[in-house]
Amino acid sequence: MPPEPEPRTLRDMTTIKSAMAVSLALGLVAGCGNDDDKKKSSNDSGTPSGWQAAVGEDGTFAQTFDGVSWSTRVLNAYDLFGVTCVGNLDGWAVGESGFIGRTRDGGQTWQTQASGTTLTLRSVHFAHDHLHFATSTLTGVTAGDAGVLAVSINGGEDWKLVDSGVTSSLRGASSALNADLFVIVGDAGTVLRSTDLGAHFSRQTLAGAGDLRAVAVAPGGELILSVDSKGQIWGSTDLGQTFHVEATAAAPLHAVAVAPDGSKAIAAGDAGTALRRDASGHWSVANTGSALRLNAALLTHDGVREFLAGASGLLLRSEDQGASWQSAPLGTTANLYGLEDLDPH
């Protein structure tokens, strides 16, 4: 799990104030580019080509429009653990002290939202159709320490705490709109499942599981993958009703991502460990060339690039199905905890 942040009283308050000032000056949060950035990232037809984002400790935010060149900013004074975007304009980031940040205009302006908690939030996700959606009707969830869970049913305008029924820390959230499905995972093998887009949640504990660190759901819900602190990769093909172990890594795993069409997946964790899943469901080891801890994984919507992020500002990119990995220079040594891909539609 990501290390617990040191007490705020031990932080350099001058640095924190400076970071907040930089955040306001930049006017960006959680991975949605401003109008100028969109123009730069457009293809010949003028359609935005999409971008990727990473978040991490001390408000670190990194962004790319071409998958190669990244810019790194400081958004605020909080460690950020989760980031998500919907379309070109709307984005959210969550982190310590119950922080939720939102942009409505591609990052030109942003605000802090009321979460109703001071507990650390570790994941945020919205259920949406990548081709057709009305932002105001989107349902989102955010979850974190001690079982804290909040739901938004009005496109992230407001968040309402709901009783998760657990006290275990919740570390990953994903969804399948076609199945009205949310899946949230956490410590001690905890799985929360909603089949009515967050109106109600059922819970189960996976026998033999360690702490579940992340979850990824294919858009139709036909494949759900989760990873745990024992290095196990858990799979479900019945909308999360049951899970089984598909593979076991040699080290604890912290991240998992699945392609939009469910044809491939990647999991990653301690000591640079990474495994890739092919269309037949077979997992094989991928050599990342790193010994650093990997906390986040991403397969882009276009199916071209794969990213892994982790300790000391490490960001790895592959464009050959994980056969080789290149390090992207971010200009930061901050630990990275979350990755997101902006759908270009």
N, C-alpha and C positions, 0 to 999 in steps of 0.2 A: 504494500500500500504506500502511497506517497507519504513522506515523513510529516509528522505533525508540525505545523508552523510554530516557531518559537513565540513566546508571549510577546504581545505587542509592546509591552513596557520595555522590552530589551532591544527593540528596534531603534535605529537612529531616526528620531522624529524629524530632523531636518531633511533627511533623505526622503522620508515619506511625504512631507509637504511638497518637496520638489517634484516627486513623481506625480502627485495629484495635479500640480500645475501643468506639467507636461501633458498629462492626460486630457485636461480641458483644452489646452492649446491645439492638440492634434485633432480633437473632435471625432475620435474613432472608438468603437467598441465591438468586440466579439465577431469580427470578420465580415462586415458588409462594406464594400468599397464606396467611396463618394463618387459623384458624377464624373469628375475628371479622371478618376481611376478607371471607371467603367469605359470611358472613351478610349483610354490607353489599352484596355484589355479586349477591345472589340475586334472581331475578325473583319474580313473585307466587306461583308454584308452589313456591318454596323451592329451585329448582334453581340452582346457581351459574351465572352468566351468562358466566363467563370473563373474562380480562383479558390485557393486553399488557405487555411489559417491554422495557427497553433497558438495555444495559451499555456502559461506556466506561472512560476512563482513571482512574487512581487509585481503582479500586474503585467507580466510580459505578454506581448502580443506580436506575432509574426505573420506576414501575409505575402502571398505571391500571386501574380497574374499569369505567369507562363510556366509555373512549376519548377523553375530553375533559379531565378533571381528573387530573393526574399528581402523584405524590409522589416525591421524590428522596432517596436515602439513600447512604451510603458503606458498602460491605460489607467492604472490606479494603484493604490497601496496594498491591495489584497492579492493573495495567492489565488490564481484562477485555475479551476480544475475541469471545467466543461464549457463548450462553446457549440452553438448551433445556429444555422441560418435558414431562412425560407425565402426563396426568390432573391432578387437583387437588393432589396431594401431592408428587410426585417432581420434582426439578429439579436441573440441573447448570449450572455456569458455569466457563469456562476462561480462562486468561490467561498473563501472563508468568511466567517462572521455573518452568514446568511446573505451575502452579496448577490444581487441580480442586477445586471446592467443590460440596457436595451438600446438599440438604434432603430429608428423608423425610416430614416432617409439615407440609407447606405453609408452611415457613419458621419454625416455632416454635423449632426447633433446627437446627443445621447443623454440618458438619465438613469439614475439609480431607482430601482423599483422596490416596493415594500414586499418582503418575503414572509413576514410574520415570524421569523426565527433569527437567532444569532448563531445557530449551529452551522457548521461548514456544509455547503452544498457541493456535491461532487459530480453531478451529471445533470444535463438538461436536454430535452428532446421534444420535438413537435411531430405530430402525425399529420402528414400532408401528401397530396398527390403532386408529384414533381411537375406535372404538365398543366393541371387545372386546380386552382385553389382560390379561396377567398380568405385573406389573412384574418379577417375579423371572426371567422368561424373555426379557426384552427384550435385544436386541443393540445396542450403541452403539459409536461411533467418535469419537475426537478426534485432531486432526492439527495440525501446526504447522511451525516452522522446521526447516530442514535435513532435511526429509523425515521428521520424527518422526511416528509413527503408533502409536496404542494402541487396543485393542479390549476391550470388556467383553461377556461372554456371559451374565452373571448379573444383568442389570438394573442395572448400574452399581455393584454392590457392590465389584468389584475391576477393575483395568485391567491389561492385559498389553501390553507393547511388542511390535510385530511389525515385521519388515523390510519397509519400503515399496519397497525397490529403487531409491529415488531420493534425491538430496541437495538437490533443489529445495525451497524452502519451500512447504508445503501450506496453502491459505488458505480453502477451502470444502469442506463435506461435506453430502450429502443422501442420501435413501433412498426406495425404493419397496418396502414390505413385500410387496405382492402379487406382485412379481417377485423377491423375495429379493435386492434390489439395493441396493448402496451405490455412490455416485459421489463421488470426492474429486478436487479440482482444485488446481493450484498454478502456480508460476512456470515460465517457459519452455514454456508450452503443455502442462503435465503433466496427465494424466488417469489416475487409478487407478479400477479398476472391480472390484467383487465381485458375483458372482451366487449366492453361497452365504452371504449375510449376514456377511461379514467373515472367513470361514474362509480364503479365498485371494483375492489381488488380482492382476489383470493390469494392465499399464500401457501407455500409448501417449502419443505427443506429437503435438499437432495442428499440422500444417504451416501456417505463416503466422500462428500465434497469438502474442500477446504473453504476458505473465504473466496467468494466469487467476486472477481475484480472488474469484469466488463461483460457486456452482452451486445450482440449484433443480430438484427432480424432482417431477412430478405423482405422486400416490399410487399410481397403477397403472403408473407408469414410461413411459406413452405419450408424455410430453414431458419432455425434459431441456434446461435452458437454462444457459449459462455466459457470463460476460463477462470481457473482458480489458483490459490496459493500453493497447491500441491503440483502444479504443472499440468493439471488435467484439462482437456478440452471436452466440454459437454455439448451434445447436440440434441435437437428436438425437431421432429418432422410432423408433429401433431398439434401445432400452435401452442407449444409449451405445456401441454398436459403431462407429458413424460419426457425425461431426459436420459441419455446414456453417454458413457465415455467413448469418444471417438478416437482419442489419442492422448498420450502423456509425454510431456516434454521433460528434459533433464533439469529444468529449473522452474521456479515459480513464474506464472504468467500474469500479466497485468493488462493486456490489451487484445482486442479481437475486432476484425472488420470483415464484412462480407460484401461481395460485388452486388450491384443492383439487380443483376439477373441471376444471382445465386450460383454462378458458375465457378467461382473461386473465393477463397477466404485466406486471411492471414492472422496469425496469433503471435504475440511477442511478450518478452519478459526479462528476467534477470540475466546479467552477463551477456547481453547482446543476443539472447536466444530468440529465434524466429522459426515458425513452421508455416507451410503453405498447404492449402487444401485445393485439390483439383476437382473437376466436375463429377468424378466418380466417388468423391468422398474420401479419397486417400490423402493422408498428411505426410509431408516430407520436410526434412530440415533444410532451412535456407541459411546460407553463410552470410551474415551481415558484415563481417569484418570488424565488429566492435565487441568490446567486453563490458560496455556500459549498460546500465539498466534501461530498458525500453518501457515506456508508460502508455504510449498511444499508437494506434495503427489506423491507416486510412487507405481505402481503394477508391480512386476517383470515379465519378459518374461516367466519364468517357471510356473507362476501362484501360487507359493508357499508363497511368502512373500509380505507384504504390509508395506510401510514406510510412516511416516509423520515427517516433520522437521519444526523447527520454532525458537522462541525466546530463547535467552540464551543458545544456543548450544543444544537445545532439539531435540532428535531423537528417535522416537518411532517405534517399530517393532511388527507386528502381524503375526502369522503363523496359525491362526485358524479363518480365514474369519472375522477378526475384533472383535471377541468376547472378546479378551483380548489383552493388549498392554504392552510391556516391554520397558524400557528406555535403550538405548545403551550409555554407557559412552564414550564420545568423548574427554574429557580432555580440553574442551574449553567452554567459555561462549559467544562466538561470535554468533550473530544472523545468522541463516541459511536461505537461500532464494531459493535454487534450488536443485533438486534431479535428478539423471539419472541412468538408468539400462543399462549395457553393454550386448547386445545380445551375447550369447556364440557362435553363428554360424559365 
